[in-house]
Amino acid sequence: MFFTAVLIFVFQTFDLLLLGIFVVGFNIIQWLIAPYLIDAMYRVREVSPSEKPQLHTMVEKLSQKSGMKKPRVMVANIPIPNAFAYGSPISGSRVAVTSELLNTLDEEEVEAVIGHELGHLKHRDVQVMMFVSILPAIFYFIGYSMLWSSAYRRRDGGSGGAAAIGIVSILMYFILTLFTLYLSRLREYFADRHSASIVEEGPRKLSEGLAKIVDYTNRIKHSRRNVGTVGSFKALFISDPDRAEADSAAISKAVGYRTDQRLVEDVLRKNVTPLDQLVELLSTHPNIVKRLRALQKLA
């Protein structure tokens, strides 16, 4: 961004086409190498059928029901219960669960979570969100580059036009980012629906799994200090770890719950406040109450 602003100042020109090519190229490179960054950050490794036979059986069965090739099965060594699907033409498709998820959820709930992640692969959500994020990125670079450029040109008294373009571009970036976040939340609903369609009693199993993920993540984040960095690629997760504390407020009355279904019922009784709706606007994932209510309609 700063480099772009310097070029504008030095050459007194702004090439929108060149900037577009730069942003598109950057996003594509990021998409291609992201799986390797994710593997390094979350300590992900591929597991063999002999090591995790039940997990492989689940993925194989649900992949067949989804009408898709079985992805590589991975386990992430991070201290929260979660799962994510990712991949690129170089690395191939992958579905990963955390070791904490396998320890936290029942087998049937893990199955529903995998169904959700296969839904993301089936709908090509990684590619969709990558392309959708290009336009906001272009406006972001235009906006901040113009603002930086106007700051350098201020001595010449010709910075007004550049500053105006920069402000309008930043506003467009904010609006398009809200749309991108909305689309991300929508894709989560689609993935939930996919899980419900391929897993027997999928709505119940996924509802229980999501409620337990939120509950356990909040407890872990309060008891451990090394959980704060897991949200770098949080848009991939089945549940946003950074929303765990807010979402867990919906199940605060469920302390001491006796059954998983009771936990879900306590969540469903929670009212979604205007503040909850405002917070959701800036989130990659739906509000947990709204999400579970949508699953109940599929039951």
Secondary structure in CASP SS format (residue, H / E / C, confidence):
PFRMAT SS
TARGET T0000
AUTHOR 0000-0000-0000
METHOD secondary structure of the structure
MODEL  1
M C 1.00
F H 1.00
F H 1.00
T H 1.00
A H 1.00
V H 1.00
L H 1.00
I H 1.00
F H 1.00
V H 1.00
F H 1.00
Q C 1.00
T C 1.00
F C 1.00
D C 1.00
L H 1.00
L H 1.00
L H 1.00
L H 1.00
G H 1.00
I H 1.00
F H 1.00
V H 1.00
V H 1.00
G H 1.00
F H 1.00
N H 1.00
I H 1.00
I H 1.00
Q H 1.00
W H 1.00
L H 1.00
I H 1.00
A H 1.00
P H 1.00
Y H 1.00
L H 1.00
I H 1.00
D H 1.00
A H 1.00
M H 1.00
Y C 1.00
R C 1.00
V E 1.00
R E 1.00
E E 1.00
V C 1.00
S C 1.00
P C 1.00
S C 1.00
E C 1.00
K C 1.00
P H 1.00
Q H 1.00
L H 1.00
H H 1.00
T H 1.00
M H 1.00
V H 1.00
E H 1.00
K H 1.00
L H 1.00
S H 1.00
Q H 1.00
K H 1.00
S H 1.00
G C 1.00
M C 1.00
K C 1.00
K C 1.00
P C 1.00
R E 1.00
V E 1.00
M E 1.00
V E 1.00
A E 1.00
N C 1.00
I C 1.00
P C 1.00
I C 1.00
P C 1.00
N C 1.00
A E 1.00
F E 1.00
A E 1.00
Y E 1.00
G E 1.00
S E 1.00
P C 1.00
I C 1.00
S C 1.00
G E 1.00
S E 1.00
R E 1.00
V E 1.00
A E 1.00
V E 1.00
T E 1.00
S H 1.00
E H 1.00
L H 1.00
L H 1.00
N H 1.00
T H 1.00
L C 1.00
D C 1.00
E H 1.00
E H 1.00
E H 1.00
V H 1.00
E H 1.00
A H 1.00
V H 1.00
I H 1.00
G H 1.00
H H 1.00
E H 1.00
L H 1.00
G H 1.00
H H 1.00
L H 1.00
K H 1.00
H C 1.00
R C 1.00
D H 1.00
V H 1.00
Q H 1.00
V H 1.00
M H 1.00
M H 1.00
F H 1.00
V H 1.00
S C 1.00
I H 1.00
L H 1.00
P H 1.00
A H 1.00
I H 1.00
F H 1.00
Y H 1.00
F H 1.00
I H 1.00
G H 1.00
Y H 1.00
S H 1.00
M H 1.00
L H 1.00
W H 1.00
S H 1.00
S H 1.00
A H 1.00
Y H 1.00
R H 1.00
R H 1.00
R H 1.00
D H 1.00
G C 1.00
G C 1.00
S C 1.00
G H 1.00
G H 1.00
A H 1.00
A H 1.00
A H 1.00
I H 1.00
G H 1.00
I H 1.00
V H 1.00
S H 1.00
I H 1.00
L H 1.00
M H 1.00
Y H 1.00
F H 1.00
I H 1.00
L H 1.00
T H 1.00
L H 1.00
F H 1.00
T H 1.00
L H 1.00
Y H 1.00
L H 1.00
S H 1.00
R H 1.00
L H 1.00
R H 1.00
E H 1.00
Y H 1.00
F H 1.00
A H 1.00
D H 1.00
R H 1.00
H H 1.00
S H 1.00
A H 1.00
S H 1.00
I H 1.00
V C 1.00
E C 1.00
E C 1.00
G H 1.00
P H 1.00
R H 1.00
K H 1.00
L H 1.00
S H 1.00
E H 1.00
G H 1.00
L H 1.00
A H 1.00
K H 1.00
I H 1.00
V H 1.00
D H 1.00
Y H 1.00
T H 1.00
N H 1.00
R H 1.00
I H 1.00
K H 1.00
H H 1.00
S H 1.00
R C 1.00
R C 1.00
N C 1.00
V C 1.00
G C 1.00
T C 1.00
V C 1.00
G C 1.00
S C 1.00
F C 1.00
K H 1.00
A H 1.00
L H 1.00
F E 1.00
I C 1.00
S C 1.00
D C 1.00
P H 1.00
D H 1.00
R H 1.00
A H 1.00
E H 1.00
A H 1.00
D H 1.00
S H 1.00
A H 1.00
A H 1.00
I H 1.00
S H 1.00
K H 1.00
A H 1.00
V C 1.00
G C 1.00
Y C 1.00
R C 1.00
T C 1.00
D H 1.00
Q H 1.00
R H 1.00
L H 1.00
V H 1.00
E H 1.00
D H 1.00
V H 1.00
L H 1.00
R C 1.00
K C 1.00
N C 1.00
V C 1.00
T C 1.00
P H 1.00
L H 1.00
D H 1.00
Q H 1.00
L H 1.00
V H 1.00
E H 1.00
L H 1.00
L C 1.00
S C 1.00
T C 1.00
H C 1.00
P C 1.00
N C 1.00
I H 1.00
V H 1.00
K H 1.00
R H 1.00
L H 1.00
R H 1.00
A H 1.00
L H 1.00
Q H 1.00
K H 1.00
L H 1.00
A C 1.00
END
